[in-house]
């Protein structure tokens, strides 16, 4: 994300505030459409979005304030929320309240009212509240709080006319100011109890099938098997869609349309000349050399983009139906042993498909320490899907013990690296404190918008880094420095790993694409024990170029160097150890 965004704009502001998981982002999308900017708040890694909308004939800038429970900030997101809400320029606060959890949401509502800024309450999820037998009197609630209250359903747009009327009153200066409320926490809760009793009525209804499913997926006994099934389904969906796009759409398109075009355009350049080698590589096939216009574009747009699209589509679906918080809670205890909390499951699961979206997914974790540990574990715990397929293919003719040795060693190395990092990096793993929202049907237009924003972020942030990485390696290759680096590592490859000296070239190619480098072991006719050692080392020693550049972009050079150094050390230790151990297999 960009390092800074100018929050103060000439147009009047609408600040979307509220607790986490009340539907602020859906309200934001409903108001702004696709005209948005995503950013980190200056000096933090907390992301928020800003956009524009026209309400009641006037243009407003809209800011989706990070979710918070109190102005007494307990984390970085709440600090950022407090800072944005405290900015003095005239604004309208839209307090998004979950109508299914009115009492809990009202505490933050009272804190927002204390800012003495014009405010409208959006009772979001109004439709779900009605289905659950929750009846709220908006007018009575408005009188108690001294603000306008609008029932709202963000997924369908129900209540938008009421919001426009409230904004018209705000523009005309007719919007009532929030009433004065107690500041003592105990007095606040007493007031909340009285308001809830007077304004809300809950009638008993038999549990629906959806509510029964919520209960089943929240209990450890049934929730854990369900979580495993969901993770497996998502994993295979990402693989199926990603591989399908590569094999049937993007690779044929690249080979049939782009390669002939760029080859013809640069045909006049001298064969073997510096510029032609730099742009096209030493061979016409992408992924076999370091051409800026061949491999440099093939990596991000053909090998990575399909997994990005399929991952973010699956992630958006899990978010919108309300399952993601339940998955995090189910696996929180296990993840704490590795220095992460439950949301660390997301990048680990995705890393088995493609490392790039997995590294980007580590943004869901709050602290830099957690993101470093999650990235190390993501890179080291298991090979990506193309690598996995190639390892299975190479070892298929041999005993299953060789395949188990490869994946067991890789998993052990990833866990050990992460445990070491969790001990070396200062800080503690925060407790998981999140909302468990009710299940709801996904809104397809909102899913499409969310996917659009996330893919756009990848294209504008990660792709340039990948292309720069290919350019740097191409310069090393053309200058002859890459051959010198390969020669330098020959003693380690032959001595520690027990592999032929010729395989050093394969290690170099592995920086571009791991599955291709593993496939290139075939001509050497290695015995199964050597394939095990080479596969483990190639899986661990360095991230592929795309993953490496995205790691630097996400963690910064210093933390990325720590992760890569730890993985390289683990690769040498475990692969050389296997070189001794496999002799006894």
N, C-alpha and C positions, 0 to 999 in steps of 0.2 A: 504494500500500500504506500501511497505517497506519504512523505514525512510530515507534511503540514497542509492544512486547509484553512482558508480564510472563512471564519464563521460569521463575522459581522458583514452583512450585505445591505444594499440600499433598500431592498424590499422588506416589508414587515415579516416578522418571523412567527412560525408555528412550531412549538416545541412539543414533540410527542414524548410524554413521560409516563412512567408506571413501573410496576414490578416486572421482573423477568417472566417471559412466557405468558404474557397476557394478550399477545397478538399485535403489539406495536408495529412490528415489521410488516405485517399484512395490511394494517391501516395505512402505513407509510406507502406501500406499493399501490394501494387503492387510490391514494391522493396524488402521487407523483408520476405514476406510470414508469417510463424508462429514463426519465430525465433526472439522474442522480449522480452523486459523487461519493465514492467510498474513501474513507481516510482513517488514519490513526490520529488520535488527539495529540497535539504537540507535546513531545517529551514522554509519551507513553506508547504502549503497544495495544491500547484499547481501541477497537474499531467502532466507528459509527458512520452513518450515512446522512447525506444532505441532498435535498433536491428542491424542486419548485412546483407549485400548484396554483391554480386560479380558483378562488372561492369567493362567491358573492361579488364577482366582477373585479376583484383585486388580486394581484399577484403576490404570493407569499413564498418566502423560503421556508422549507420544512426540514427540521432536524430530528432524526430518530435518536433520541437521547438513550444512552446505555441503561438497561434495566437496573433498578435499585430498590432497596427496601427501606432505606432511611438516609437522611442527610448526614448522620453520624457514620461516615463511610468506613466500611470494614474491608474493602478491597479497592483495587485500582479503578474498576468500572464505576463504582459508586462515587469515587473521588471525581472522576471525569463528569459524571452526571451532575454532581453538585456544582462544579465549575461552570458548566454550560448554562445551568438554570440560574446561576448567580449573575450572569452578564447583564449589565444594566439596560441595554437597548430595549425598547418597547416590544413586547412579544405577547402572544396568546399561548397559554399552556393547554394542551389537550391531554388530560389525565385519562389514560386508557386503563379501565378497571375491568377485571374478569368478573362478569356477572354471576358466575357459578361459585365464586369465592369472595363475596362482597366484604365480609367482616375482616378478613385478613388484608385485603387491598386498601381498606379505609385508613390504615395507619399512615401509609405514605401519602394518601390523599390529603390528610390533615397537615402533613409537613409541607406539601406543595401549597396548600392554602395559606400557610404562614408566610409565604414569599410576597403576599399582597400583589400578585400579578394576575391580570384577568385570566380566568380559567373556565374550561368546559370539561365536564366529565363524560367520557364515552363509555357507556355500559356495554362493552364488547362481549361477544359470545352469547348474545341475548337469546338466540334460538336454542342453544344447548341448555341454557338455564331454564327455559320454558319446558323443554322435554324432560328435565330432571325434577320438575315440580317446584322450581324456585320462582316466586312471584315478587317483583320489586316495584314499588311505586316511585317512578322517577320524579314526579312533582314533589312528593313528600321528602324524598332524599335531597332534592335541590333546595327546599326550604330549610332543612336542617343544616346544610352545609353552606348555604348562601351562594350557590353557584348554579349554572345551567347544567342539566343532566339530559343526555341524549342516548336512548337505547340504540345499539349499533350492532351490525353483523358485518365484519370486515370482509369476509369471504364472498359475500353476495352484494354488498353495497347498501343493504337495508339500513335506513337511518341517515343516509347522506343528505337528504333534504332537511332534516332537523339540524344537522351540523351546519349546513349553509345558512339557515336562519340564524343560528347562534353567531356565526361569523359576521353576518350583516349587522346584528346588534352590536357586536364588538367594534365594527368599523364606525358605527353611528354613536358609539359611546354609551349604548344602552345596556351593556352586559353588566350584571351585578358583580360587585367586588366580593371576594370570598369573605365569609364571616370570621370573627375572632374565635379562636379555639384554644383550649389549654395546651401548655407546653410540657407539663409534667407527664412522663410516660404512663404512669398509673391512671391519671385523670383522663388521658387520651383513650385508654382501653375501656374505661367506664363509659365515656361518651360514645365510643364505637358500639358498645353493647346496647346502649339505649337506642342509637340510630338504627341498628340492625333489627331490634325488636319492633320498632315502630314502622319501618319502611320495607321490611322483608317478611314474606310468609312462605314457609316451606311445607308443601303437601307431600304425603307419602305416595310413592309410586313403586311398583314392582321393578326390580332390576331388569334392564334391557340386556339383550345379547351382547351389546358393545360394552356395557358396564361389567358384565360377567367376565368378558375377555380382559378388561382392565385389571380385574382382581386376579385372574389366573396368571397374567404376565408380570404381576408385581410380587408374587409369593416366591421365595427361593426354590421351593420344591418343584414347582411347575414353571417358574419364570426362567430358571437357568437352562433347562432343555429347550425352551422356546427361544431364548436368546441365541443359543448355539445354532438352532435351525435358521433363525433370521440372518445371522452372520454368514452361514454357509450359503444361503440363498443369495444374499447381496454379493458375496464373493464370486459366485458363479455367474450372476447377472452381469457384473462388471467385466468378467472374463469373456462371456459370450458376446456382449455388445462390442467391447473393445476389439477383440480379435476379428469379429465380423466386419467392423468398419475398416480395419486395416486390410484384411484379405480381399474383401469384395468391393471396396470403394476407394480408399485413399491410396493404397499402394498401386493398384492398376492405373488410377488417375495420374499419380506422380510419374509413373514409368511411361505412360502413353502420351501425356500432355506436356508435363513440365520438362522432363529430361530431353526430349527431342528439341523443344523450343530453346532451352538454354545452351544445348550443344551446338545448335545451328547458329545462335547469336554470337557465340564465342569461337566459332570455327576458324576465324581469321587469325586468332592468336597463335603464336609459335608453340608447336608441340613440345612439351617438356619445359617450356619457359616458366619463369617465376609466377607471373600473373595467372597463367592458365592453370598451373598446378594449384595455386592458392584458391582459385575460384571453383575448379572442377575436380581437383584431386588428381591422383596418379592413375586412377582407373575410373571408367565411366559409371560404375555401379555405386550407388550410395551405400554407406555403412562399411565400405571396404577401404576407404581412404578418408582424407580430411578436407574435402572440397567445401568451400563456404556456401556455394549455391546448390550443392548436392546433399551431402551429409548434414550441413548446417541447417538446411530446411527440412530434410527428411526426419531428423530426430524429433523436433518439436511438433511438426504438423502431421506426421504419419505414425510414428511409434508412440508418442505420448498423448496427443490431443484426444484420441478415441477413448483412452482410459479416463482422462479428465472429464469428458462429457458423461460417460456412463457412471463414474463415481459420483459426480455432483447431482446427477439425476436421482440416483439411489439415496444419497444423503438428504436431498431436499424432500423426497417422499417420506423418509423416516421422520424427519423434523416435523413436517406438516401433519402427519397423522398422530403425532404425539408419542412415538415409541422411543425415540433417541434417549430421553431422560431415563426411561425404565431400563434400557440396555446399560447405561452408565451405572445405575444403582446396583444392578445385578452383579456387575463385575468389579465394583469398587474395592471390595476387600482384597481380591487377588491382585489388582493393579497397585495397591498401596505397598505391597511387598517389593515392587520394582521401583518405588519412588514416584508413582503417578496415582491419580485418582481415576474414577471410572471412565471419564471421557477420553482417557488415554487409549481405550480400546479401539477408537475409531481409526487413528492412523495405523495402528498395528494390523487391523483387519485389511485396510486398503493396501498396505505395503506388500501383501501377498499377490496383489494384482499388478500394481505399478507404484514405484517409489515416489514419483513426483507428486501426484495428488495426495499421497499419504503424508509427505513432508508438509505440504500446504495445509492439510487437515489438522496438524499439530497446533494451529492457531486457536483451536477451541480451548486449549489449556491456558490457565491464567498467568503463570509465572515463567520467566526465561529459563529457570532451572528445569521445570517440567518439560518445556519444549525441547531443550537439549537432550534430556534423557529419552524422551519419546522418539526424537529423531534418530538417536543412536540405536535404540531398540528396533525401530522401523527398518533401518538400513541393515541391521545384523541378524534379525530374528529368523528370517526366511527369505529365500530368493524370490524375485518377482515371477510372475506367471510364465513369461517366455523362457526364462532361465530354468524354471522348474520343469517345463515340458522338455527342454533339451537335455537336462540331467537324466530325467526318466528314460528318454529315448536312448541315450548313450549306455546306460547301465542295464537296460532291459534284458540283454542277452545273458547277463550274469546273475549270480545269486542275489536274493533280496537283501542280504546283509550289507552289501555295498551301498545300496540306495539308502537304507536306514542309517548307515554310518555317515553319509553326506549330510542328510537333513538333521540328524541328531547333533553332529558337530557344529553345524551352522547355528542351530537354536541355542546350544550351550554357549557358544561364543557371544551371541547377541545378548543373552541374559547376563553373562559375566561382565561384559562391557558396560551394560546399563547399571548393574549393581555397583560397579566400581565408580562410575560417574555419579551415582546418587550419593555415594559416600564422600567423594572428593569435592563435589559442588556444595557450597554452603546453602543452607535453607532447609525448610521442612515442606513436606507434601501437604497442601491445604486440604481440609476436610471438604467433602462433596456436599454442597448445600444448594439444592435446586428444586424447582417446581416440578411436580408430576402432573402435567395437564391431562385433561380427558381426551380420549380418542375422538377424532373427528375426520370427516371425509376431506381429502386433499382438494385444494382449489387449483385446477389445471392452469389457468392463466397466471396465477401467482407462482406456481412451480416453474413455468416457462420463464418468467421474469427473473426468478432467483437463479436459474441455470444460466440465463443470458449474462447476468452480472458476473457470476463466478468464472465463467469461461472467458469473458472479456478481460477480467483481472489477470487470468493466466496468460492470455495473448499479449497483454501490454506489459506485464511484469516479468514473467518467467521466460518467455520466448526470447527477448533480447539478450538475457543472461546466457541462455543456451547457445545462441549464435555467437556471442562474444567468446564463449568457451571453445567452440569449434575453431574460431579464428586463431585463438592463442595456440592451440595444439597444431593447427595447420602451419603457423609460422615456425613452431619448433620443428615440425617435420621437414619443411622446405629448407630450413637452415642447417639441418643435420644434427641438431641438438637432441632430437628424440631418439635417434640411433645411439647417441652417446649415453643417454639415460638408460636405454635398454642394456647396453654393454655393462653399465655400472651395476645393474641388478642381477647379472648372470650368476655370480657366485652364490647369491641367496637362493636362486631358483634351482641350481644344480646341487648345491651343498645341503641347504636346510630342507628343501622340498623333494630332492631326489628326482627331479624331472630333467629331461634332455635340454641342453642349452638352446635348441631351436625354438622351444616353447616360449621364450622371452617375448617373441613377436606377438604371440597370442595374448600375453599379459597386457601389452600396449593396446591392442585392439579392444580389450575388455573395458577400457576406459570409455570407449564409444558405445559399445553394446555388448552386454554380458552374454546373452544367448548365442550370438554369433561367435564370440571368442570360445565358448565351450564347444560349439559345433566344430570349430577349427582344430580341436584336439584329435578329431577322427583320423586325419592323414598320418599322424605320428604312430598309430598302432600301439597305443599305450595299454599295458595290462590294467585290469580293473582297479587294483590297489592304487596305481598312479592316477587313474581317472578320478578316484575319490579325492586324493590330495589336491589335484589341480582344480576340481570343481569347488571344493571348500575354499581354496585360496582365491579363486576368481570371483566367488560370490561375496567375499568379505573384504578383500584388500583395499579397494577403492570404490566409491559409488560410481555409477556410470556418469558421463559428463552432464546429462540433464539433471540428475539428482544432485550432483556435486554443486552445480551452479545455483540450483534452487535452495540447497542447504545454506550456501553462503548468503544468498539473498534473505532468507528467513531468519537465520541465527546471527549473522554478522561474521566477519572473517575470523575473529578470535575463537568464538564458540564452535564455528564450523571446523576449524583446525583441530580443536579438542576431539570432536566427534570422529573426524576422519583418522586422526592419529590413533585413537583408541581402537577403531575398527582395523586399521592396518596392523597394529600390534597383536590384536586378537587373531587376525588372519595368519600371521607368521607363527604365533604360538600354537594355535590349534592345527594348522596345516602341517607344520614340522612335527608336532606330536603324533599326528595321524600317519606321517611318513614312517614313523617307528612302529606305531600300533598296527597298521594294516598288514604288516609282514606276518602278523599272527592270525589274521582273519582267515 
